[in-house]
């Protein structure tokens, strides 16, 4: 096989760029004709390993290379050999190969598919360092992907580039993420755009989150981690996750540079759009949107419904998210539609409805629908109540949640909370949506005490002519006894300073659940109190853009990642206070 490796191509990552050329070796005169035919037909196939035995769960790996990585004075007509630990999928190996600097090459396999030979039809350049990289995307015949990428660095001259970069990607699913390295020598850094320029050097992250780049010339580099969805070697803003380093990266010979990378999610600049309209009854229509919505913007004024024949608007009584869904909105009319043969058109009002990324709806495209003839069910039920009745693990600061399957009438409801002694507890009642209420204590629930939540409706009649199935709701719950809880405290140190506040996030990783967050305007003491016993992880970052969320940087205009440090696991024992945890921000 011969690769088409021009200087601007992303060689070895797309199988379609290789021209398959396979042939069998001619046997002697005594050879069997059927064997010749078999060799000819199967010369490019993946041979199957012997059947039987336990399932193969071991990842493939390169066990030997020729020449050895780091070799000098390598001949310009060298044949590079990669030997694998087991049978591998040939196509996946070829798709994961890249030579830098680019040079035409041909590939041939041993019969069993465990040895790959790479020949160069044209001699390599003199006195040049080459890096042959096999990414971690290749797999064996059982489908196991490699645990790490492999690079063979060699020179056709007496010297070799000796810069090395090692790192780790902090991500729940690091395997297969690309690490792109751009030397900044000879270019204007502000013009570098990974959406248009492929990297000179690259590797892939392994299953353990580690990566390594060898054979780097000395100088300053710009480094990106890229989850390249379409494997084209370029950053696609709306599809690919990307992150960069917290500071410039300088590579020097015989010195190992170590970095830690993280990823931002793909940038969402796409506004929400209607993807389906599903009439439920003469009075309710469900609208499916393209992405999760900001609950606060789901209001009747975000939608317009008109009679398509008369052009008259139909008033909406309520708009609310369907319980359990972040993308489906239910619209309710004040009364059932009289004419079920009429065709109605539904549109979004530009600028009102927003997705969770803050993008406002822009589309005014109309969706046509007819209402079915069926009526709504008579009794409206509660579909979610948190906490459940008789729950005994409510936290002292926990909010109570009440969600119904249809809009509620807050003016006809009375909410109250009493403690076990019958004393009324001051509460704050929030209408989060037409069918969703929240109840919060003005002061925290008392640890270890039982409470009763009582909701009584003076009338069963609800908006739109619906009836509530039960006008009285009672729930009992007990608050956790926090006397067994623990505290953790320490000091934040930062010699570089921060242009914004510091955000501290404490996450339970074992034995508990939840996330606690606070911010500091300046380095100094910090404390988290009343934490369930267990193991925790503390992340601190300099919130340079002051949005309260960690940023792994940006591609263009370029912005470094926010500095961060993660400490843990930290064990918190019952009734203990873990003091003196010093956190130094690098």
N, C-alpha and C positions, 0 to 999 in steps of 0.2 A: 504494500500500500504506500502511496506517496502523498505527503501532505502538501496542501497549498498554503504555504506560510510566507506571505508577504509581510512587510514591516508593519502594516496597519491591521493585520488580521488577528482574530482571537483564535489562535491555532489549537486544535485538539479538543475543543470544547463542544463542537457540534459534529456529530458523526457524519452528517450529510456532506461535509467538506472533504471527506476522504474518498478516493476512488479505489474500490476494492479490486485487487488483482491477485488471484490465488492460482497456483498450479501445483500438480503433483510431479514427483521425480519419476522419470521413466525407469522401469525395472529391466532386468536382463531378459534374454529370450525365453527363459523358462518360466517367467512370471505368469500369473494367471490373469486372464482378461478381466474377470470380475473384480479383482483386487485393484487393477489400474482404474477401472471405472469408479470404484469406491473412493480411491484417493482423489480422483478428479472432482467428484461430487462433494466430498466432505473436507476438502482442503481448508475451507474457511469456517467450518462449523465448530461449535463448542462440543468436544467429546464429553460423554457422560462418565462420571466416576463409577466404580464398581458398586452395584446395588447392595443394600443391607447395611447393618451397623446402626449406631445411634445417630440422631439428627445432627447435622453440621451447624454449629452455632459460632464457630470460630471465625473471626474476620480474616480476610486474606492480607498478606503482607509481602513486601519485597525482602528476600533473604540474602540476596547477593547481587552485586552490580559489577560490571566491567565497562570502563575502568572504575577503580575505587573513587568515591567522591573526594575531591581535594587533589587529584592527580595533576601533574604538570607534564610538559613535553609529550602530550598525547598526539599521536599521528593525525594528520588532517583527513585521512581515509579510515579513521577508526570505526569499528562496529560496536555500538553501545549495546550491552546485554543486561536485561532485567530478568532475574529468576524469582519466581513466586513460590510461596509456601504451599500452594494447592492449585487446583484447576480454577481458572478465572474466566469471567465472561469477557471475551476478546473485544467486543464492540465497546463495552464500558471502559476498558483500559485505554483503547485508542482515543475515545472521546475525552479522557481525562489527562491526556499528554499535551505538553507544550514545551517547546525549545526556545530559549532566549540567549542571544539574539536569534531571530527567526532564520531558518535555513531549510531548504527542501530535504525531506527524508523519506525513507521507505521502511516499512515494517514487515517482518516475517515471523512466524511462530513455529515453535517445535510442534510435533504432531500432537502431543498431549496437552498443549496449551498452557504449559507452566514456564516457558522460557520465551521471551520476546527479544528479537534482534532488530536493531535500528541501524540502517545503513544510509550513507549520504551519497547520492549519485554525483554530487559535485563536491570537491574537497572543501573542508572547513577553512575559514579564514585563519591566517597566521597570527600568532601571539594574541589570541582572543580567549577570554573566559566564557564558557558556555554553561548554562544551567538548564538541565532537563528535569522538568517537574511532572510528577504523576500525582494528580489531585486525589483527594480521599473519596471521590464519588464512585470509583470502580468497585466491582463486587465479584464474589465467587459464584459458582453455579447454584449454590443454595440461596443466593440472594443477600448474603451478608456483605455489608459495605466495609471498606477499609477503616481502620481506627485512626489512621493518620496519613498525611501526604508524604511523598518521598521525593527527594531532590538529589540529582547527581551533578556535582560541580566539577568541571575539569577545564584545563587550559591547554591550548595548542602551543604555548610558549613556555618560557622558563618561570614566569610569575603568574599568580592567580589572585583574583579579587578575594579578600578574606573578611569582608564585612559580614556580620551575622546579626540577625534580629530574631529574638524569641519572644513569645507572648502567650497570653491566654484571653479567650473571649468569654466573658461572663454572660451566659445566655442559657435558658432552659433547654434549647435544642441547638447546640453549636455545630454539630456535624454538617460538613458541606458548605459552610459559610466561607466565602472567598476573602482573602486578605490581599489588598492591592497596594503596591508600593511604587510611588512616583518620585524619581530623583528630580530635585528642583534646580539642579545646575543647568544653566543655559536657557531657562524659561522664566517668564514673568509669573510668579506664583498666583497672583490674583486672577489670572486667566485660566488656570487649570480647572477643567470641568470634567469630572469622571462620567458625566452623562454623554460626553462626546469623545473623550480620549481614553483609549485602553491603556492599562498599566504596562510599564516595562518589566516589572517583576510581580509575581503573584504566587500564592500558595492557597491551600485549603485547610480549614480547621478540622481537627479530628473529633472523634466521639467524646474525648475527655476535655475538649475545649482548648487544647494547646495547638500551637503552630510554630513554624520556624522558616526563616528565609536565609539562605546561604549565598555566597558568591556576590555580595553587594559591593559596588564601588563606594569609596568614601564620599561623604557629603551629606547634605540635608535632604530629608525625604518627607513626603506627605503620605500618610498611611490611612487607609480606609478598610473597615470591615463591611462586607456587602453580601446580603442574602440575595443573590442574583437569580431571580425567579426564572427568567427565560434563558439564562446561561449564555448571554451574548457578550459578557465582559464589560458592559456599560451600565451605569446607574439609571434606573427608571424610577422617577420620583414617586409616582403613585402606586408602584408595585413592590419596590425593593426596600428592605430595611437597611439602614446605613448608619455607621458611626465612625468616629475618628479619635485621635489621641487628645490628651489633655494639654499637650505641649509639643513644640517642634521636636522632630526626631533626627538626631545626628548619628550617622554611622561612621565608625573608624575601624581601620584594619586591626584584626586580632583582638577586638573588643566586642563582647556580647551586649547588645542593647536589649533591654527587657521592657515590654509595654503591656498594658491591660486595656482591652477594648470592650465596648458595649454597643448595643444597637438601639437606634430609635425605630419605632414602628414606621411603616411607610407613611409618607406625608399624605394626609387626606385633604385634598382641595376640591373634591367633587361634591356638589350639593345633593341633598336628598331628592329622590324622584319617586313618583308613583310607579310601581311595577305590577300592581294588580288591584282590582276593585271587586269585592265579594259581597253582594247584597245578602243580608241574613234574614230579613223580614220586611214587612211593610214600613217599619219604623227605624231599622238599623242597617247600616252599611259599614263593612270593614274595608279599610284602605291599607294595603301593604306597601311600605316604603323600602327603598333600596338599602338603607343602613340604619343603625340605631339612632334614636332621636333624643334630643334634649327635652325631658319631660315638661319643663316649664314653658316650652313653646308650643305644646300640643293643646291648642285652644280652638274654639269654633271659628275664630277670625282667621285661622290659617287656611281655611277651605271655603270654596264657593261651589254651591250646587244650583243648577238652573234647569228649568224645563226646556229641553232642546227645541221644542216646537214653538212655544210661546215666548221664550227668552226671559221668563220670570224667575227670580231668585227664590229658592226654598230656604227658609230659616232653619238654622241648626240649633238644637237645644244644648247639646254637649258634644265634646270631643275628648277622648281619653285613650290611653294605651290599654290594649287588651291585657288582662293579668297574665304574667308569665312571658310576655313578648316585649321586645324593645323596638320593634319595627312595624307593628300592626296597630293601627288606630281605629277605634270604633266611633262612628258618627251616629248621633241620634236626632231624629226629627221630633218636634213638639207633639205631633200626633201622627198616626199611621197615614201613609200615602193612600189617597182615595183611588186614584187611577193607576192600576198596576200594569196597564198597557203602555203608559207614557214612557218616553225615553228621556232620561236625565243625563246631564253632563257634569262631571266633577273636575275641578281644577284646584291647584295650589295657589295661594296668594303669595306672590314673590316677596321675599324678605321677612316673612313671619316665622314659619317653621324652620328649625335648625337641627342639624345632626349633632352628635356629641363632640365633634371637632369644631363646632361653631360655624359651619358653612350654612348660609341661608338658602332656602329653596328659591330657585329662579324659574323653574319650568312652569309655563302656563298651558302645557298640553292638556287637552280635555280627554277624559275617559267617560265613555257612555255606558249606561247600565239601566236595567229595569228592576223594580222591586218585585220580589215574589209575593204571592198572595197570602202566605202564612202569617199568623199573628205571633207575637212574642209570648214566651211562657208567663204564666200568671205571677208566680212568686219569685222575687229576686233574692238570691242567696249570697251569703258571705263566701268568698273564695279563698281568702287568706287572712289569718289572724295570727300575729306574732306578739307575744309568745303563745304557744299552745296552752290549752287549759291544764292547770295543775303543774305547769312547768316549774322546775326548782333551780334553774341555772341562769336566771336573769341577772345581768350585770347592773351595778348601781347606777350607771349612766345610760342604760339602754332605752331606746325609743320604742313605743308600742305602735304596731302597724295594723290598720284595718282596711281591707280591700274588698269591695263588692263587685258583682258582675255587671252592675248598671249604676248610673248616677244616683247619688244620695242627696237628701234634702237636709243640709246642716241646720237650717232654721227650725226644723221640727224635731231636732234631736237634743237629748240631754246626756252629757258625758260626765262621769264622776269616778273617782278612785278613792277607796277607803283602805286603811290599814287594818290589821287583825284586831285592833281595839275599837274599830268602828269610827275612827277619826278620819275626817275628810282630808285628802291630800291635795294641795294646790298643784294644778297642772296647766300646761299650755296645749291648746288644741289647734292643729294645723291642717287645713284642707290642701293637700298636695295636688290632687286632681279631683275631677268630678266624682270619681268612685274610690278615692284613696284618701284616708285620714291618718294623721300621726298624732300621738299623744306623748307628751314629754313632761316630766316632773319639773317644777320650778326649782326644787332642790333635789339632789340625787336620792334615789330609793335607798332606804335604810338596809344595810346588809343583814341577812338572816331573817328578815321579816316577810310575812305573807301579806299580799294585797289582793283587792278585788276590783276589777274593772267592770263598770256597769254602763251600758249604752241603752237608753230607752227612747223610742220614737213616740211622739204624741199621736201620730197618725200613721197608718200603714201605707198611705198614698205617697208615691215618689214622683219625681219629675217625669213627664211623658205619659202619665196615666198608669204607671206600673205600681205594683203592690209589693211591699216587703214581706217576705215569708214569715219573719218573726220580728215583732216590734221590740223585743227585749233580748239583750245579749249580756251575758255575764261570763267573765273569765277570772280565774284565780291563779296567782303566780307567786313564787317565792324568790327572793333576791339572794344571790350567793353570799355566803359568809366570808367577807374579805379579810377576816382576821388571820387567815392562812396565806394571804397574798404577800407579795414581796415588792421591794423597791430596788431601783438601780440608779446610780448617780455617778458622775465623773466630771471631767473637764475636757473641753475642746481646745486644741491648740492649732494655730495656723500662722506660720511666719510670713506667708505671702499676702494675706489679706484677701478680701472678697468684695466685688463691686455690688453684691446684693446680700440678702440674708443667708444664713446657714440653715438648712433643713435637716432635721434629725428624724429618721424613721426607724422605729423598733418593731421588728416582725417576729411573731412566734413561729418557730420552725419545728418544735417537737414538744408535746405535752400540753400545748395550749393552742389558742387560735386568736387571730386578730392582728391589727396593725395600729400602732400609736405614733403620732407625729407631733412635733413641736418645731418652732423656729427660734433661732438666736440672731440678734442683730450684730453681735460681736462674739469673738471667741471668749470662752469662760465656762463657768459651771453649768451643768444641766442635770435634770432629774426626771425620771418616770416613776410614778407611784401606783400602788394598788394593781399589781400585775399578777395574774395567775401563775403558780409555779410551773416551771418548764424551761425549755431552752430557747434562746432568742438570738437574733442577729440584728446588729445596729448598723445602719447605713447613714453616713453624713455626707452631704454634698454642698458645694458653694453654688447657690441658686443665682448665677450671674444674670440670667434673663428675667428673674423675679416672677416666674409663673407658677412656682410651687411644685414643679415636676422636674425630674432629672432630664437633662438634654445631653445626648451623646455627640453633639456638634452638628454642623451642616456642611454641605458640599460647596454650594455657590450661592451667595458669597460665602467664602469659607469662614467657619467659626469652630474653634476648638471645643472639645467636649468639656463639660463642667467637671472640675476636680472633685473626686469622691474618695471615700474609704469605707470599707465594710469590715466590721469587727464581729467576731463570733466563731462558734456558738458560745453564748454566755449562759451559764446555768443559774437559774433563780430558784432557791429552795424555799419551802414554806416558812413564812414568818421571818425571813432573812432580808437584810438590806445589803446589796452588793455595792460597795462604795469604792471610790478611787479609780474608776475606769478612765484612763487617759486616752483620748482619741486625737491622733495627729493627722491633720489633713496634708497629703503630699503636695 
